[in-house]
């Protein structure tokens, strides 16, 4: 064992086939602000370019060393490097992750008090940025430099090795070793280490960015439905239990055992309904064996929502367990138990005057309202101060809110401690009652709120401000020994100037700290008497703040820093507060921009971000468009990204900075895309900047000047009532909130009663309503039918059901889904064309004709014959309800009709005229289609195309994203396998709302999910890669090769099932792995020749009916049925 070097941090980095991510990881180690590093890279037999990248770092930096070995696994790679480590401190990093630049500096400082190891905060990291995630968001919630798991059992969930720094003496004393050949190898080290440590330094500041693998190649923690993953998880839990027992930690062992039920092992429940019989049986075997080892009461002590599942597991009641799991997925979102919101807020005569409403939903609004109580609750809830509320009606509000309205006047003096002001936060809490039901919560601030929340000075150095925390109204009292009045740059120093509350009795200093208790910089403050008190001046060297880095991590904002600024006048540091007139400063230092920021409560922080575009003006035009103007230290060409929170949906606009200035216009009603200019869907959109990096594209939050952020929120309202609000969310992000008018359940019920009463319904109108899926996507078949109808002389008026953000084809007037116009159209239109569910309450009145478009040939079971479908009986009930309303069903052809009758449980007329969207397959020239596709995609003429279009998996109803093309297939690998001159096109199933996963990280792949006519894509494609999709039969008419990528064939055949036996009739090879797809693409000529006869046979069994006249014949039928009131030409 080498001699230990004091102060040295040894970092072990196992490497195996992570070429796309390795450089970012090693760059983050090279960028560490703590310079005394030894980086031991262990190449565990990588077969990609990892070794060459590692050699680059060895050649450039003597702190990096490379160890090579044959592939033995992650644990073996870590274990082999530990004896070579020379540092006083020992750390481990996974080679696909990234460290904050100050990570080891901060952890070393945190251990100064004698902790055996330090553990830092973690953020998940993907192409969409960083976010807090489990389990660290709960396990490491607050900084505690003298923590221990016995006092804080949540630390049992802090089980990863890579966010920690160990004292080598502690690590060696306990002989820690990673279990070789097993997954989840961290836990048998980290959990016993928590138990055996004397103290642990917990640092909540994020120091580690844990990458979310985006694509078909997933990390261990992202492969929960893998059998080895399951077995090794139980092994890891069991081994950790035994190690805790051996350490004499029986109480911690018991806590760990019970926590593991819901935290680790319970994660597998969601996979069981769609899992293979082998996976289910193995889970049941391992789970029952685990429970048998525990205290008999362990299951009964679980939370109610966990307990029921594990009781069924213990009793081996598999069918009941699966039904319970799916029942949970089918449960509608629980309604809020208390509806409340602020309506107005302002300071008047020294008091905070606010109005709002609060009520418990359920039943009709009460004429005289209901009981409401308001109070202020201090941090921790130790003090509660009642507020006197009076009834207040807003005549512009909905009835329920009018009856529940209140007004309250708050005197700030009520939060004083006697006559003394103290810093602290107070939640404005509210309670309301309906009958004997009482509900309470913090008073909500609506997302669309745009009024200012002004701070008010109470006395010298004391301010009170209304602030918003997690959507709730709070009052923040800020008291400081000093306040900042000005700041400026003087050479290589930042000068802070301000005032003190009182004459100091000793030296005054300014301290900068990333987390409380760990001071990073200390500088003296010079104090001088002035006319109105005592002024101070402090100088902070900029070189100690800024990073001069050019790597892609820096450009992505992963090295950004935030320092709390404290003033120390007495013994205790107090955070510096900004004077009302203080103007924040921005300083360019190397590749960083250093700036001061002021929170809504007035506290000052010093921050850094990568130098780049910064918004310096944000203004709304009269037409509702948002104009962003900004500056930039260099000329750049990039994109402003609009990213919908809660979904994976990105839209981009060009951002080009020339001679230091740039401008971007965002029109929420018309953002350009592949399907044309469409309005932004309702929701919260992050604003980000994406540009070309050194090795890959980088994305960071779009920066706003503090002055612009302080002026927010601002808003504009469109003619349709949609309100767009630009808002600063207080976490280095500015968001655009799009709020569309919606009807509450009571309003929906009112419209239903008005337009679909039991008797006396409104008269039928000569209108065709296309209620396509329903309004969520541009549907090919209804659009083709509309195009045919619009070309007819004297055609009836057409309406198209649409949700905001979706395209409307030419020839139809849009009606918003769920609006009054939609209720009217659905209940009074003579013709209704649908391709999805109808409302359960709907039944056509006399004279209405309802045509159900069945789509393509149903390769997969998706209706009544689906096996173990997540919707269970609800699916059958919906089909039966819909079938009772249909006049006829349109079939793609005679061979599909028997299948459709079983799937749709429909005994009425079936029209075998063909699929309207497929008319193009026989009427449009293939080369013309290719030319049009290449033009729209801006690809060179002559480009050959491979289209990947998988179908929808029912598992998506249980866990969103299961059918994502980027998860199913290794897209980068397929792109690399394409012959020269080929492009890969990817189309997600139209029922999926998210963008294709990880596509922004892959060059050479185009997302064509928004392309309006899929038949054009089929005609243009030289090769189709699909699975159980109806497109398989549609594409067969082209005579071109199809590859069937079916990695889950056995599981899919079991649930939901197939209507064809692909093993015997598939028109192309059945490929189970991405590697097999890549090989088939490389040898597409021989592969196509081998399956030529099978493809012809498949096309004959599933012909494209209609000879290009399907839409015309269906329109003929519709118009005739509307005139005669009967179905004609039906089979």
HELIX and SHEET records of a PDB file:
HELIX    1   1 UNK A   19  UNK A   30  1                                  12    
HELIX    2   2 UNK A   50  UNK A   60  1                                  11    
HELIX    3   3 UNK A   74  UNK A   82  1                                   9    
HELIX    4   4 UNK A  103  UNK A  110  1                                   8    
HELIX    5   5 UNK A  111  UNK A  113  5                                   3    
HELIX    6   6 UNK A  136  UNK A  139  1                                   4    
HELIX    7   7 UNK A  153  UNK A  157  5                                   5    
HELIX    8   8 UNK A  168  UNK A  173  1                                   6    
HELIX    9   9 UNK A  187  UNK A  196  1                                  10    
HELIX   10  10 UNK A  220  UNK A  222  5                                   3    
HELIX   11  11 UNK A  227  UNK A  246  1                                  20    
HELIX   12  12 UNK A  250  UNK A  263  1                                  14    
HELIX   13  13 UNK A  265  UNK A  268  5                                   4    
HELIX   14  14 UNK A  269  UNK A  272  1                                   4    
HELIX   15  15 UNK A  277  UNK A  293  1                                  17    
HELIX   16  16 UNK A  304  UNK A  314  1                                  11    
HELIX   17  17 UNK A  318  UNK A  330  1                                  13    
HELIX   18  18 UNK A  379  UNK A  381  5                                   3    
HELIX   19  19 UNK A  399  UNK A  403  1                                   5    
HELIX   20  20 UNK A  412  UNK A  415  5                                   4    
HELIX   21  21 UNK A  542  UNK A  544  5                                   3    
HELIX   22  22 UNK A  552  UNK A  555  1                                   4    
HELIX   23  23 UNK A  706  UNK A  711  1                                   6    
HELIX   24  24 UNK A  745  UNK A  755  1                                  11    
HELIX   25  25 UNK A  773  UNK A  775  5                                   3    
HELIX   26  26 UNK A  780  UNK A  790  1                                  11    
HELIX   27  27 UNK A  820  UNK A  828  1                                   9    
HELIX   28  28 UNK A  873  UNK A  883  1                                  11    
HELIX   29  29 UNK A  894  UNK A  904  1                                  11    
HELIX   30  30 UNK A  916  UNK A  918  5                                   3    
HELIX   31  31 UNK A  919  UNK A  923  1                                   5    
HELIX   32  32 UNK A  926  UNK A  937  1                                  12    
HELIX   33  33 UNK A  954  UNK A  957  5                                   4    
HELIX   34  34 UNK A  965  UNK A  968  1                                   4    
HELIX   35  35 UNK A  971  UNK A  977  1                                   7    
HELIX   36  36 UNK A  999  UNK A 1001  5                                   3    
HELIX   37  37 UNK A 1014  UNK A 1020  1                                   7    
HELIX   38  38 UNK A 1031  UNK A 1036  1                                   6    
HELIX   39  39 UNK A 1049  UNK A 1054  1                                   6    
HELIX   40  40 UNK A 1062  UNK A 1065  1                                   4    
HELIX   41  41 UNK A 1074  UNK A 1082  1                                   9    
HELIX   42  42 UNK A 1084  UNK A 1090  1                                   7    
HELIX   43  43 UNK A 1092  UNK A 1101  1                                  10    
HELIX   44  44 UNK A 1110  UNK A 1124  1                                  15    
SHEET    1   A 7 UNK A  64  UNK A  69  0                                        
SHEET    2   A 7 UNK A  37  UNK A  44  1                                        
SHEET    3   A 7 UNK A   5  UNK A  15  1                                        
SHEET    4   A 7 UNK A  87  UNK A  92  1                                        
SHEET    5   A 7 UNK A 164  UNK A 167 -1                                        
SHEET    6   A 7 UNK A 117  UNK A 126 -1                                        
SHEET    7   A 7 UNK A 129  UNK A 131 -1                                        
SHEET    1   B 8 UNK A  64  UNK A  69  0                                        
SHEET    2   B 8 UNK A  37  UNK A  44  1                                        
SHEET    3   B 8 UNK A   5  UNK A  15  1                                        
SHEET    4   B 8 UNK A  87  UNK A  92  1                                        
SHEET    5   B 8 UNK A 164  UNK A 167 -1                                        
SHEET    6   B 8 UNK A 117  UNK A 126 -1                                        
SHEET    7   B 8 UNK A 200  UNK A 211  1                                        
SHEET    8   B 8 UNK A  98  UNK A  99 -1                                        
SHEET    1   C 8 UNK A  64  UNK A  69  0                                        
SHEET    2   C 8 UNK A  37  UNK A  44  1                                        
SHEET    3   C 8 UNK A   5  UNK A  15  1                                        
SHEET    4   C 8 UNK A  87  UNK A  92  1                                        
SHEET    5   C 8 UNK A 164  UNK A 167 -1                                        
SHEET    6   C 8 UNK A 117  UNK A 126 -1                                        
SHEET    7   C 8 UNK A 200  UNK A 211  1                                        
SHEET    8   C 8 UNK A 144  UNK A 147 -1                                        
SHEET    1   D 4 UNK A 339  UNK A 348  0                                        
SHEET    2   D 4 UNK A 351  UNK A 359 -1                                        
SHEET    3   D 4 UNK A 405  UNK A 411 -1                                        
SHEET    4   D 4 UNK A 389  UNK A 391 -1                                        
SHEET    1   E 4 UNK A 384  UNK A 387  0                                        
SHEET    2   E 4 UNK A 372  UNK A 378 -1                                        
SHEET    3   E 4 UNK A 424  UNK A 434 -1                                        
SHEET    4   E 4 UNK A 437  UNK A 442 -1                                        
SHEET    1   F 6 UNK A 384  UNK A 387  0                                        
SHEET    2   F 6 UNK A 372  UNK A 378 -1                                        
SHEET    3   F 6 UNK A 424  UNK A 434 -1                                        
SHEET    4   F 6 UNK A 472  UNK A 479 -1                                        
SHEET    5   F 6 UNK A 462  UNK A 469 -1                                        
SHEET    6   F 6 UNK A 455  UNK A 459 -1                                        
SHEET    1   G 8 UNK A 574  UNK A 575  0                                        
SHEET    2   G 8 UNK A 562  UNK A 568 -1                                        
SHEET    3   G 8 UNK A 508  UNK A 515 -1                                        
SHEET    4   G 8 UNK A 518  UNK A 530 -1                                        
SHEET    5   G 8 UNK A 533  UNK A 541 -1                                        
SHEET    6   G 8 UNK A 493  UNK A 500 -1                                        
SHEET    7   G 8 UNK A 482  UNK A 490 -1                                        
SHEET    8   G 8 UNK A 577  UNK A 578  1                                        
SHEET    1   H 5 UNK A 574  UNK A 575  0                                        
SHEET    2   H 5 UNK A 562  UNK A 568 -1                                        
SHEET    3   H 5 UNK A 604  UNK A 610 -1                                        
SHEET    4   H 5 UNK A 592  UNK A 598 -1                                        
SHEET    5   H 5 UNK A 586  UNK A 589 -1                                        
SHEET    1   I 4 UNK A 661  UNK A 667  0                                        
SHEET    2   I 4 UNK A 625  UNK A 631 -1                                        
SHEET    3   I 4 UNK A 614  UNK A 620 -1                                        
SHEET    4   I 4 UNK A 703  UNK A 704  1                                        
SHEET    1   J 4 UNK A 649  UNK A 657  0                                        
SHEET    2   J 4 UNK A 636  UNK A 644 -1                                        
SHEET    3   J 4 UNK A 683  UNK A 691 -1                                        
SHEET    4   J 4 UNK A 698  UNK A 701 -1                                        
SHEET    1   K 6 UNK A 649  UNK A 657  0                                        
SHEET    2   K 6 UNK A 636  UNK A 644 -1                                        
SHEET    3   K 6 UNK A 683  UNK A 691 -1                                        
SHEET    4   K 6 UNK A 734  UNK A 739 -1                                        
SHEET    5   K 6 UNK A 723  UNK A 728 -1                                        
SHEET    6   K 6 UNK A 714  UNK A 717 -1                                        
SHEET    1   L 7 UNK A 813  UNK A 816  0                                        
SHEET    2   L 7 UNK A 797  UNK A 802  1                                        
SHEET    3   L 7 UNK A 765  UNK A 771  1                                        
SHEET    4   L 7 UNK A 829  UNK A 834  1                                        
SHEET    5   L 7 UNK A 849  UNK A 853  1                                        
SHEET    6   L 7 UNK A 888  UNK A 890  1                                        
SHEET    7   L 7 UNK A 909  UNK A 911  1                                        
SHEET    1   M 6 UNK A1005  UNK A1007  0                                        
SHEET    2   M 6 UNK A 982  UNK A 986  1                                        
SHEET    3   M 6 UNK A 944  UNK A 948  1                                        
SHEET    4   M 6 UNK A1023  UNK A1026  1                                        
SHEET    5   M 6 UNK A1042  UNK A1045  1                                        
SHEET    6   M 6 UNK A1070  UNK A1071  1                                        
END                                                                             
